Amino acid sequence: MNAPLSGQGSAQQAPGREPVGSRPPGQRAARDHAPTTLTGLAVKVVLLGLTAGIATWAAFPLVEAEKWVGLALLAATTAGLFYLYLTPRHIPAKYLVPGTLFLIAFQVFPVLYTASTAFTNFGDGHRGTKDDAVVAIQTASVKQVPGSVEYALSIATKGDPATGPLVFLVSDPSTGAVSVGDAEGLRQLDPADVTVAPGGKVTAADGYTVLNFGQAGARGQEITDLVVPTAGGAIRSTGLTRAYEGKAVRAYDAGCDCVRDSETGKSWSADEETGSFVAADGERLAQGWKVNVGLSNFSRVLTDPNISGPFFGTLIWNFGFAIGSTGLTFLLGMAIALALHSPRVRGTNLYRVLLILPYAMPSFAMLLVWRDMFNTDFGLVNNLFGLGVDWFGQDWSARAAVLLVQLWLGYPYMFLVATGALQAIPAELTEATSVDGASPWQSFRAVTLPLLLVALSPLLIASFAYNFNNINAIWLTTEGGPFPADNPRNGATDLLITYTYRLAFGAQGAEYGTAAAVSIFIFAIVATVSAISFRRTRKQEEVYA
């Protein structure tokens, strides 16, 4: 008997079933597609509805700002998502698109925004547009002059009386009209929505909480600083119950593109390259506007002595901290792992549980505990060893303290990964070296350590990158100190990341553009070191493969 030909056999089908190849591809896809469950349909409707709601919410600011490119991108993205999830096609894309969008939103966009900020003068005094700067200059120069209109004033807020944004409720003495004013301007209220006491003082207003004298007194500086721009000048407070509409001493002249002071006659011309109004004698007005400054911020980091000196000094210590933290934790963790890897040690499980306790505790809490332990007067370290070291008062003692804290916090992680790597090394390799007459140290150096490095090199590179930007380790222990008397911005234990943070949010004025430029340098340094390290790791893997 001869077996049937393969072609004939494949054509035979079970009774009542049509041949697989007889249906067109579209019909096969439709038949193979599982029906949508009610739960799946509900989840899809909710998520697509949420997407439409977010897109609609985001569209209004884009339309108001006339960002048509952004609006078109938003519309195209929303339409693409609806098409993707309302059709049965493109199954892989349904899983890839959400992750891609989150990657763009939380990784790519912040990096690009930081990079774009590095090419501007964005910071205190240079946050808005030129028109915003003109308004700020004019309102800041408002003074009360003879004939200035005075108003009965009430202080109010729409939020919490202690923290909510403040507004002025003023009553016009000539018409009795009540208006609400803030930094955006003055808006008249409906008389039916307010209650006015004899004398014109507003005692209640719908949607607002009127502050009493105690609440207003606690926010006296905010009330003094609040300026409400008007067509004729601006409204400022005189105490807690009265306000006046003063005249701006400094005004913008479009003809000369400058700001003139009506009292002194001095003028400040607009400098579009720096985003400032500059006088002939070089004086700059504090309020400017945001402009593109090209590579100026990068040049300042490298050439300006006030920035380049701290930058390069901090960079050297930053490398020392990252290498020291990674190297010391690796050496201690590996040594403990080797000790517990010996079959002669008993109770290894108990030891391992005790040794990883620092890793199980919240690092920010432990950093605060260690800061107290290094206290000069009542700290545990000085009292236990009978020392009188001012740990955080001297440069090198503060750096040593930070490295010791990092050693205690970081060795459990290295101990865990080294333990796992040691268990993956075949025992036959080390036994073979012993048979050849090698000592334990020679066996470790020739076999165990190279194989450990092959397995752990990527983790060491990641640990270096993490410690290079480990802001918590510094900020919660030394806060970057100790600081020299002539430079409160840069301390002995500052990393580039803490120095950048202080540039961006320091009490002496924010310099977001310069801080962004330093961030780009940090990114380039870490990326270069990581790329070189990974390349050497691959060569090492090829040797021991």
Phi, psi and omega per residue, in radians:
M1 nan 2.324 -3.139
N2 -1.671 2.434 3.078
A3 -1.226 2.557 3.129
P4 -1.117 2.606 3.080
L5 -1.080 2.625 -3.097
S6 -1.072 -0.643 3.142
G7 -1.187 -0.671 3.125
Q8 -1.214 -0.682 -3.116
G9 -1.150 -0.658 -3.100
S10 -1.238 -0.372 -3.125
A11 -1.427 -0.261 -3.131
Q12 -1.325 2.355 -3.093
Q13 -2.222 2.759 3.067
A14 -1.152 2.578 -3.135
P15 -1.014 2.442 3.080
G16 1.461 0.012 -3.138
R17 -2.057 2.395 3.135
E18 -1.422 2.610 3.125
P19 -1.027 2.489 -3.110
V20 -1.056 -0.703 -3.080
G21 -1.335 -0.090 -3.072
S22 -1.423 -0.257 -3.121
R23 -1.659 2.453 3.064
P24 -1.062 2.727 -3.105
P25 -1.017 -0.690 -3.122
G26 -1.090 -0.691 3.127
Q27 -1.197 -0.679 3.121
R28 -1.095 -0.732 3.136
A29 -1.107 -0.713 -3.133
A30 -1.167 -0.650 -3.132
R31 -1.255 -0.679 -3.118
D32 -1.297 -0.333 -3.107
H33 -1.237 2.160 -3.099
A34 -1.196 2.481 3.133
P35 -1.158 2.533 3.140
T36 -1.300 2.235 3.118
T37 -1.374 2.862 3.137
L38 -1.106 -0.687 3.124
T39 -1.136 -0.760 3.118
G40 -1.104 -0.695 3.110
L41 -1.125 -0.707 3.133
A42 -1.122 -0.750 3.125
V43 -1.103 -0.719 3.137
K44 -1.101 -0.759 3.135
V45 -1.092 -0.751 -3.128
V46 -1.119 -0.810 -3.091
L47 -1.183 -0.709 3.103
L48 -1.201 -0.636 3.060
G49 -1.118 -0.701 3.079
L50 -1.117 -0.698 3.092
T51 -1.068 -0.785 3.121
A52 -1.109 -0.686 3.123
G53 -1.125 -0.764 3.122
I54 -1.126 -0.708 3.138
A55 -1.120 -0.737 3.116
T56 -1.129 -0.732 3.129
W57 -1.099 -0.671 -3.118
A58 -1.341 -0.378 -3.074
A59 -1.243 -0.648 -3.061
F60 -1.068 -0.822 3.074
P61 -1.077 -0.613 3.129
L62 -1.168 -0.687 3.102
V63 -1.173 -0.748 -3.129
E64 -1.099 -0.657 3.132
A65 -1.509 -0.005 -3.140
E66 1.025 0.683 3.076
K67 -1.597 1.380 -3.002
W68 -1.243 -0.569 3.102
V69 -1.145 -0.787 3.098
G70 -1.106 -0.676 3.112
L71 -1.128 -0.732 3.115
A72 -1.124 -0.709 3.109
L73 -1.113 -0.712 3.114
L74 -1.105 -0.787 -3.137
A75 -1.117 -0.753 -3.131
A76 -1.132 -0.713 3.131
T77 -1.135 -0.759 3.136
T78 -1.124 -0.775 3.117
A79 -1.100 -0.686 3.113
G80 -1.117 -0.700 3.117
L81 -1.138 -0.740 3.123
F82 -1.119 -0.737 3.111
Y83 -1.087 -0.765 -3.072
L84 -1.091 -0.763 -3.020
Y85 -1.666 -0.042 3.067
L86 -1.798 -0.010 3.092
T87 -2.068 2.660 -3.125
P88 -1.397 0.043 -3.078
R89 -1.573 3.065 3.015
H90 0.976 0.907 -3.112
I91 -1.039 -0.811 3.132
P92 -1.036 -0.652 -3.113
A93 -1.142 -0.506 3.137
K94 -1.074 -0.513 3.134
Y95 -1.597 -0.525 -3.081
L96 -1.415 -0.615 -3.030
V97 -1.076 -0.808 3.140
P98 -1.010 -0.793 3.123
G99 -1.108 -0.664 3.118
T100 -1.128 -0.735 3.129
L101 -1.123 -0.742 3.103
F102 -1.149 -0.640 3.085
L103 -1.078 -0.764 3.134
I104 -1.155 -0.742 -3.055
A105 -1.220 -0.693 -2.994
F106 -1.860 -0.132 3.114
Q107 -2.153 -1.044 -3.040
V108 -1.157 -0.871 -3.089
F109 -1.069 -0.821 3.100
P110 -1.034 -0.667 3.132
V111 -1.139 -0.790 -3.139
L112 -1.152 -0.666 3.129
Y113 -1.161 -0.728 3.084
T114 -1.084 -0.747 3.128
A115 -1.108 -0.707 3.130
S116 -1.177 -0.616 3.116
T117 -1.146 -0.545 -3.116
A118 -1.111 -0.314 -3.131
F119 -1.754 0.273 3.128
T120 -2.193 3.025 3.073
N121 -1.726 0.406 -3.077
F122 -0.970 2.236 -3.134
G123 2.939 -2.976 3.112
D124 -1.040 2.247 -3.106
G125 1.531 -0.167 -3.132
H126 -2.435 0.990 -3.051
R127 -1.800 -0.578 -3.030
G128 -1.999 -2.685 -3.127
T129 -1.578 3.076 3.117
K130 -1.126 -0.676 3.099
D131 -1.091 -0.685 3.085
D132 -1.090 -0.697 3.130
A133 -1.126 -0.713 3.133
V134 -1.092 -0.789 3.128
V135 -1.075 -0.753 -3.137
A136 -1.124 -0.710 3.133
I137 -1.134 -0.772 -3.100
Q138 -1.178 -0.791 -3.119
T139 -1.188 -0.579 3.130
A140 -1.216 -0.370 -3.108
S141 -1.691 0.188 -3.106
V142 -1.180 2.332 3.099
K143 -2.326 2.644 3.080
Q144 -1.384 2.239 -3.112
V145 -2.139 2.849 3.082
P146 -0.983 2.302 -3.129
G147 1.611 0.000 3.114
S148 -1.113 2.402 3.126
V149 -1.249 2.358 3.095
E150 -1.933 2.542 -3.082
Y151 -2.199 2.624 2.897
A152 -1.324 2.301 -2.968
L153 -2.066 2.396 2.931
S154 -2.217 2.437 3.118
I155 -1.696 2.302 -3.093
A156 -2.472 2.984 3.084
T157 -2.664 2.778 3.049
K158 -1.680 -0.143 -3.107
G159 -2.016 -2.530 3.135
D160 -1.203 2.373 -3.116
P161 -1.015 -0.441 -3.093
A162 -1.577 -0.411 -3.035
T163 -2.302 -0.238 -3.070
G164 -1.164 2.757 3.117
P165 -1.128 2.353 -3.067
L166 -1.505 2.612 3.013
V167 -2.402 2.738 3.038
F168 -1.726 2.315 2.954
L169 -1.882 1.952 -3.039
V170 -2.104 2.545 3.137
S171 -2.006 2.128 -3.128
D172 -1.201 2.154 -3.082
P173 -1.171 -0.426 -3.090
S174 -1.541 -0.660 -3.083
T175 -1.911 -0.311 -3.091
G176 1.384 0.011 -3.138
A177 -1.175 2.434 -3.138
V178 -1.821 2.319 3.135
S179 -2.262 2.708 3.048
V180 -1.964 2.361 -3.085
G181 -2.303 2.500 3.025
D182 -2.512 -2.878 -3.095
A183 -1.141 -0.275 3.138
E184 -1.514 -0.284 -3.137
G185 2.371 -2.914 -3.047
L186 -1.974 2.322 3.123
R187 -2.290 2.303 -3.111
Q188 -1.366 2.476 -3.138
L189 -1.763 2.728 3.071
D190 -1.219 2.260 -3.139
P191 -0.976 -0.506 -3.127
A192 -1.251 -0.260 -3.080
D193 -1.697 0.035 -3.074
V194 -2.275 2.714 3.041
T195 -2.090 2.167 -3.063
V196 -2.066 2.245 3.118
A197 -1.455 2.839 3.044
P198 -0.968 2.324 -3.073
G199 1.806 -0.162 3.052
G200 1.648 0.008 -3.110
K201 -1.391 2.298 3.125
V202 -1.404 2.193 -3.135
T203 -1.814 -0.311 3.122
A204 -2.766 2.589 3.097
A205 -2.647 2.329 -3.118
D206 -1.058 2.261 3.113
G207 1.532 -0.065 -3.115
Y208 -2.214 2.630 3.034
T209 -1.889 2.007 3.141
V210 -1.384 2.214 -3.111
L211 -1.374 2.460 3.020
N212 -1.415 3.131 -3.046
F213 -1.126 -0.639 3.131
G214 -1.160 -0.778 3.138
Q215 -1.155 -0.715 3.141
A216 -1.217 -0.662 3.140
G217 -1.111 -0.578 3.126
A218 -1.198 -0.290 -3.132
R219 -2.079 0.624 -3.052
G220 -1.027 -0.710 -3.114
Q221 -1.174 -0.656 3.101
E222 -1.131 -0.673 3.124
I223 -1.152 -0.725 3.121
T224 -1.117 -0.657 -3.094
D225 -1.359 -0.337 -3.088
L226 -1.257 2.190 3.127
V227 -2.177 2.223 -3.124
V228 -1.847 1.896 -3.112
P229 -1.215 2.491 3.070
T230 -2.313 3.052 -3.127
A231 -1.128 -0.576 -3.091
G232 -1.701 -0.040 -3.107
G233 2.810 -1.956 3.123
A234 -2.896 2.732 3.116
I235 -1.808 2.278 3.080
R236 -2.292 2.783 -3.086
S237 -1.580 2.639 2.940
T238 -2.181 1.510 -3.016
G239 1.551 -2.727 -3.062
L240 -1.822 -0.098 -3.057
T241 -2.180 -0.177 -3.093
R242 -2.272 2.632 3.073
A243 -2.485 2.803 3.127
Y244 -2.379 2.683 3.032
E245 -1.765 1.781 -3.078
G246 -1.593 3.083 3.135
K247 -1.876 2.482 3.129
A248 -1.359 2.170 3.112
V249 -1.276 -0.598 -3.134
R250 -1.874 2.316 -3.098
A251 -2.379 2.640 -3.131
Y252 -1.507 2.331 3.106
D253 -1.971 1.917 -3.105
A254 -1.165 -0.462 -3.104
G255 -1.098 -0.729 3.132
C256 -1.816 0.006 -3.090
D257 0.908 0.954 -3.075
C258 -2.581 2.960 3.056
V259 -1.920 2.245 -3.129
R260 -1.966 2.480 3.050
D261 -1.720 2.033 -3.065
S262 -1.232 -0.353 -3.137
E263 -1.480 -0.774 -3.071
T264 -1.752 -0.307 -3.081
G265 1.379 0.036 -3.130
K266 -1.328 2.587 3.140
S267 -2.290 2.646 3.127
W268 -2.179 2.061 -3.107
S269 -1.498 2.603 -3.136
A270 -1.295 2.278 3.055
D271 -1.955 1.812 -3.049
E272 -1.239 -0.360 -3.132
E273 -1.300 -0.608 -3.126
T274 -1.843 -0.154 -3.125
G275 1.191 0.753 -3.085
S276 -2.492 2.773 2.954
F277 -1.688 2.127 -2.995
V278 -2.142 2.334 3.105
A279 -1.491 2.975 -3.120
A280 -1.113 -0.505 3.139
D281 -1.520 0.120 3.107
G282 1.636 -0.091 3.135
E283 -1.189 2.368 3.107
R284 -1.963 2.427 3.018
L285 -1.275 2.530 -3.051
A286 -1.117 -0.569 -3.089
Q287 -1.622 2.110 3.093
G288 -2.233 -2.739 -3.120
W289 -2.465 2.874 -3.058
K290 -1.411 2.223 3.098
V291 -2.424 2.882 3.065
N292 -1.439 2.186 -3.114
V293 -1.959 0.187 3.096
G294 1.134 -2.290 -3.100
L295 -1.607 0.273 -3.070
S296 -1.038 -0.757 -3.122
N297 -1.135 -0.711 3.107
F298 -1.147 -0.664 3.105
S299 -1.138 -0.685 3.118
R300 -1.095 -0.721 -3.130
V301 -1.064 -0.601 -3.061
L302 -1.624 -0.444 -2.997
T303 -2.092 -0.485 -3.125
D304 -1.259 2.052 -3.088
P305 -1.000 -0.548 -3.128
N306 -1.213 -0.354 -3.132
I307 -1.988 -0.745 -3.071
S308 -1.139 -0.662 3.114
G309 -1.038 -0.990 3.069
P310 -1.050 -0.608 -3.096
F311 -1.115 -0.896 -3.092
F312 -1.237 -0.619 3.066
G313 -1.117 -0.739 3.105
T314 -1.172 -0.632 -3.136
L315 -1.074 -0.731 3.133
I316 -1.090 -0.845 3.117
W317 -1.130 -0.604 3.138
N318 -1.061 -0.779 3.074
F319 -1.110 -0.728 3.121
G320 -1.083 -0.724 3.134
F321 -1.156 -0.815 -3.097
A322 -1.151 -0.783 3.137
I323 -1.189 -0.750 3.138
G324 -1.118 -0.778 3.141
S325 -1.101 -0.798 -3.123
T326 -1.202 -0.808 -3.087
G327 -1.168 -0.798 -3.108
L328 -1.156 -0.748 3.126
T329 -1.141 -0.632 3.118
F330 -1.168 -0.791 -3.112
L331 -1.099 -0.790 -3.127
L332 -1.198 -0.769 3.131
G333 -1.094 -0.716 3.127
M334 -1.182 -0.698 -3.137
A335 -1.094 -0.748 3.121
I336 -1.174 -0.697 3.119
A337 -1.088 -0.717 3.112
L338 -1.129 -0.697 -3.133
A339 -1.125 -0.739 -3.113
L340 -1.417 -0.186 3.121
H341 -1.384 -0.258 -3.131
S342 -1.207 2.347 3.137
P343 -1.188 -0.241 -3.138
R344 -1.399 -0.219 -3.126
V345 -1.434 2.313 3.113
R346 -1.830 2.644 3.117
G347 1.224 0.588 -3.093
T348 -1.108 -0.611 -3.132
N349 -1.101 -0.724 3.117
L350 -1.132 -0.766 3.121
Y351 -1.063 -0.730 -3.105
R352 -1.138 -0.694 3.097
V353 -1.093 -0.769 -3.131
L354 -1.164 -0.636 -3.056
L355 -1.303 -0.408 -3.126
I356 -1.664 0.114 3.122
L357 -1.012 -0.751 3.103
P358 -1.013 -0.548 -3.139
Y359 -1.286 -0.446 -3.109
A360 -1.465 -0.234 -3.107
M361 -1.609 2.626 3.110
P362 -1.073 2.205 -3.047
S363 -1.142 -0.651 -3.103
F364 -1.131 -0.613 3.115
A365 -1.217 -0.726 3.140
M366 -1.145 -0.618 3.105
L367 -1.107 -0.710 3.106
L368 -1.170 -0.648 3.097
V369 -1.133 -0.779 3.127
W370 -1.134 -0.589 3.088
R371 -1.056 -0.718 3.097
D372 -1.226 -0.582 -3.136
M373 -1.175 -0.454 3.109
F374 -1.606 0.152 3.117
N375 -1.058 2.406 -3.051
T376 -1.132 -0.708 -2.991
D377 -1.548 -0.837 -3.055
F378 -2.156 0.243 -3.130
G379 -1.238 2.598 -3.096
L380 -1.115 -0.639 -3.074
V381 -1.103 -0.869 3.140
N382 -1.158 -0.730 -3.108
N383 -1.215 -0.630 -3.096
L384 -1.234 -0.680 -3.086
F385 -1.799 0.100 3.117
G386 1.148 0.640 -3.108
L387 -1.768 2.879 3.051
G388 -2.274 0.622 -3.058
V389 -1.354 2.297 3.003
D390 -1.514 1.457 -2.959
W391 -0.993 -0.775 -3.065
F392 -1.707 0.161 3.140
G393 -1.737 -0.275 -3.138
Q394 -2.092 2.630 -3.035
D395 -1.033 -0.992 -2.997
W396 -1.303 -0.562 3.083
S397 -1.190 -0.628 3.086
A398 -1.153 -0.717 3.115
R399 -1.156 -0.697 3.099
A400 -1.112 -0.706 3.129
A401 -1.101 -0.728 3.137
V402 -1.111 -0.737 3.134
L403 -1.168 -0.630 3.091
L404 -1.143 -0.711 3.098
V405 -1.104 -0.759 3.115
Q406 -1.104 -0.641 3.108
L407 -1.089 -0.769 -3.127
W408 -1.170 -0.684 -3.105
L409 -1.336 -0.542 -2.961
G410 -1.709 -0.366 -3.053
Y411 -1.147 -0.549 -3.141
P412 -1.044 -0.653 3.119
Y413 -1.106 -0.828 3.117
M414 -1.134 -0.594 3.087
F415 -1.103 -0.744 -3.129
L416 -1.133 -0.858 -3.081
V417 -1.230 -0.594 3.098
A418 -1.185 -0.646 3.093
T419 -1.079 -0.780 3.108
G420 -1.115 -0.700 3.139
A421 -1.185 -0.666 3.125
L422 -1.121 -0.658 3.139
Q423 -1.200 -0.357 3.129
A424 -1.520 -0.161 3.128
I425 -1.445 2.166 -3.128
P426 -1.064 2.348 -3.141
A427 -1.149 -0.412 -3.111
E428 -1.087 -0.524 -3.116
L429 -1.160 -0.827 3.136
T430 -1.230 -0.597 3.091
E431 -1.134 -0.611 3.122
A432 -1.137 -0.672 3.115
T433 -1.185 -0.609 3.100
S434 -1.152 -0.690 3.106
V435 -1.097 -0.607 3.128
D436 -1.333 -0.053 3.079
G437 1.660 0.220 -3.140
A438 -1.344 2.523 3.061
S439 -1.316 2.882 3.098
P440 -0.990 -0.679 3.127
W441 -1.159 -0.736 3.120
Q442 -1.136 -0.673 3.101
S443 -1.128 -0.717 3.122
F444 -1.140 -0.774 -3.072
R445 -1.235 -0.595 -3.043
A446 -1.568 -0.472 -3.030
V447 -2.126 -1.022 -2.981
T448 -1.151 -0.894 -3.080
L449 -1.093 -0.830 3.109
P450 -1.018 -0.719 3.134
L451 -1.209 -0.596 3.051
L452 -1.112 -0.756 -3.118
L453 -1.156 -0.627 3.088
V454 -1.052 -0.740 -3.100
A455 -1.347 -0.600 -2.976
L456 -1.783 -0.133 -3.110
S457 -0.967 -0.806 3.100
P458 -1.026 -0.645 3.124
L459 -1.227 -0.615 3.090
L460 -1.169 -0.686 3.092
I461 -1.119 -0.763 3.110
A462 -1.112 -0.683 3.112
S463 -1.139 -0.697 3.082
F464 -1.069 -0.807 3.141
A465 -1.091 -0.685 3.127
Y466 -1.150 -0.827 -3.105
N467 -1.211 -0.447 3.100
F468 -1.100 -0.516 3.129
N469 -2.066 0.530 -3.076
N470 -1.397 1.432 -3.060
I471 -1.212 -0.588 -3.105
N472 -1.097 -0.727 -3.082
A473 -1.040 -0.573 -3.125
I474 -1.588 -0.831 -2.993
W475 -1.143 -0.599 -3.073
L476 -1.582 -0.091 3.093
T477 -1.941 -1.059 -3.075
T478 -1.914 -0.220 -3.027
E479 0.996 0.428 3.113
G480 1.630 -0.218 -3.077
G481 -1.315 3.080 0.018
P482 -1.329 2.655 -3.080
F483 -1.813 2.467 3.020
P484 -1.209 2.728 -3.073
A485 -1.134 -0.492 -3.063
D486 -1.667 0.038 -3.111
N487 -2.599 1.506 -3.140
P488 -1.314 0.003 -3.118
R489 -1.617 -0.315 -3.010
N490 -2.392 2.020 -3.108
G491 -1.821 3.052 -3.056
A492 -1.190 -0.533 -3.118
T493 -1.815 0.154 3.108
D494 -1.103 2.365 2.883
L495 -1.623 2.951 3.104
L496 -1.040 -0.576 -3.109
I497 -1.224 -0.679 3.104
T498 -1.279 -0.618 3.064
Y499 -1.110 -0.719 3.100
T500 -1.125 -0.738 3.110
Y501 -1.043 -0.718 -3.129
R502 -1.232 -0.572 3.045
L503 -1.127 -0.703 -3.062
A504 -1.360 -0.611 -3.014
F505 -2.248 0.346 -3.092
G506 -1.223 2.766 -3.115
A507 -1.199 -0.333 -3.123
Q508 -1.487 0.102 3.124
G509 2.065 2.335 -3.100
A510 -1.390 2.390 3.061
E511 -2.217 1.357 -3.051
Y512 -1.144 -0.651 3.141
G513 -1.096 -0.821 3.115
T514 -1.150 -0.720 3.115
A515 -1.089 -0.687 3.103
A516 -1.128 -0.657 3.100
A517 -1.111 -0.733 3.087
V518 -1.106 -0.654 3.107
S519 -1.087 -0.669 3.099
I520 -1.122 -0.710 3.079
F521 -1.078 -0.742 3.123
I522 -1.057 -0.806 3.131
F523 -1.033 -0.774 -3.116
A524 -1.136 -0.706 -3.120
I525 -1.139 -0.872 -3.119
V526 -1.107 -0.726 -3.139
A527 -1.111 -0.730 -3.133
T528 -1.143 -0.823 3.139
V529 -1.082 -0.741 -3.127
S530 -1.142 -0.725 -3.138
A531 -1.103 -0.773 3.123
I532 -1.113 -0.730 -3.112
S533 -1.153 -0.739 3.124
F534 -1.132 -0.619 3.119
R535 -1.136 -0.753 3.103
R536 -1.158 -0.589 3.121
T537 -1.133 -0.732 3.118
R538 -1.085 -0.705 3.100
K539 -1.115 -0.662 3.126
Q540 -1.157 -0.660 3.112
E541 -1.135 -0.649 3.138
E542 -1.155 -0.599 -3.122
V543 -1.217 -0.729 -3.044
Y544 -1.740 0.177 3.124
A545 -1.223 nan nan
